[in-house]
Amino acid sequence: MKKMNCILLVDDSKSTNFYNKKLIEISGVADQVFEAYNGLEALDYLNRTGKFEGGEDEFPRPNVIFLDINMPKMDGFEFLEEYAKLPKERRGDILLAFLTTSNWEKDRIKAFEKEELVHDFIEKPLEEKTLKRVYEFYVSNPDFHIVDA
């Protein structure tokens, strides 16, 4: 099975991150899972600054980012605005999916206003079938790169 190298979970809920990390580990779709608790930490991860200071080996570029909307310091939409400003080599081939409790249609519409950046809008909780769907999209899209396992 081909695997993604890394998934980044961006959610202020430790229990949600714990659950999602375990689901990803059990599914075997990715070698590594990292967590950021708000949009600022996610930007630090992508820029390898703050608590994520280090090299590509220590903090690899994620293949997929699951992003919550409602978080302190910097919410998902604010993160998306800053993410869009990153140089192409920092954004690269990252698949970004909102993973949120919000079922408001206005949030879904706002998310897809950046359709070149946002692949999916998923209501929590993350389920195995949804994770597999994201994985299948990732591995079948030639714009994305995966590692052989």
KAMOPE-V737467 format. One record per helix or strand of 3 or more residues. SS is the DSSP state (H for helix, E for strand). FROM is the first residue (numbers start at 1). TO is the last residue. If there is no record, write none. Layout:
ss from to
SS FROM TO
SS FROM TO
This chain:
ss from to
E 2 10
H 14 27
E 30 36
H 39 47
H 50 52
E 64 67
H 76 85
H 88 91
E 95 100
H 105 112
E 118 123
H 128 140
